[in-house]
Amino acid sequence: MAGLLRHGLRAASPFSWPTPGLKAVRHRCGPIRPAPPVPARASSSQTPGPIPAHPPASSAQIRVQERDYPTDDWTNLTPQILARLDRRLHLQAGHPLSLIRRRIVRYMYDKFPNYRGHPLFSVHDRLSPVVTLAQNYDALLVPPQHPSRKPSDSYYINRTWMLRAHTSAHQIELIQMGLDNFLVVGDVYRRDAIDASHYPVFHQVEGVRLLDAAGVNARWAGSLRDTPIQLFEAGTEKPHKQAGHTVDATQLLEWELKDCLLGLIRDLFGSDLQYRWVDAYFPFTHPSWELEIQYQGQWMEMLGCGIMRQELLHQGGVPEKIGWAFGLGLERLAMKLYEIPDIRIFWSQDSGFLSQFQTDDIDQVIKYKAVSKYPQCINDISFWLPQEGSEYSSNDFFDLVRSIGGDLVEQVVLVDSFYHEKKQKHSHCYRIVYRSTEKTLTQEEANEIHKHIENQATSRLKVQIR
Ligand code: DAH
């Protein structure tokens, strides 16, 4: 998300990177990764270009959730990430992510009752995070050259299958199943730096609501005008509407969407909350917005949303309907609500942490108390990058550090990078902060892990320690 939604405090969604010619995102807080130049690549996601994402996997098959998949040059899933698939924190009783999920679901049930007073929305919180690239990108109109598709940013099983990078990946299949109002809750996976506000796995809630002309007119019956509201017209795309949509229909949907989301945020955080709507860009919605709220003196992006691109509804088999959608990050909401300062805490199995959230009352006011504070061990590592021609990405190094140091690694930061003219080599220096959340880590223990990281970086990433 939360880019959204990145988790933690990261601002930008990789899916929201502005496309030339389209409206740019007006404001963001926190560090934004600039969109790097994207190498030319074949246009279908089934035939991506020749960029090896990772050193080739050693075995020809990889087992993910009891199914074997052939590996290829895009395979970059690590065992550490694979192990996260079974955790399903959003379903774990007495986990903060589960408490907040239940609050969101209750809010949506109450907000949208059907004519019998039952919930209109259905909830899908057990869908497998293994999706096709077609689901994650193509179905959502993410262009073939879009930076979010880069192997350095997502976890690929192979060129066809991946771990979903957002819950939006399930929109089309659920619409095709005939659903008009639904929520998807689940774990999403993105390769990223490691620190207090970034973790390669986080959780999102996706909401989708579709209406046809009869639904729109029944919903706003009598409140606007005598003549029925039209949904479609042959027009041109404007900043405030899609080509085929009427202004009326767009405005009604925008009003309902924002009313729903603002209501949700107020339900969670109280009504004297400072918020603002920011124009945004997503390939699958237009117009699009983000909701930001004040958090520790800064504007923090909480969610992304918009009017669904009509192409999606065509694909879903319901061209006569229009719809809105949103995606929000659970970790961000939970960090603010329960004052949890570090995103890695969500993965702690320490009873000192979990016991603080053992309640059946989802409205109980809980403020997280740090379990313990142990000293940090800080070690630097400097190396020459492999020579021109072999691919190196900092995310490969982050993953390697995590796969060796696990949760004992609190932070990895690139502190220095330079080019040596004479040697014609690039150098990177990273600072690795080691700290256990469970005990005092001795410098000797940290040194041992660090040595192992140096060795593995040399053999697997082909760097040369300086
Ligand atoms: N999938 C987006 C992300 O992860 C968030 C999002 C934005 C979801 C707009 C939506 C939407 O459904 O309409 O960054």
Residues whose N, C-alpha, C, O or C-beta is under 5 A from the ligand:
A	BS01	DAH	G3 L4 L5 S13 F15 A165 H166 S168 G207 F282 T285 G304 C305 G306 A325 F326 G327
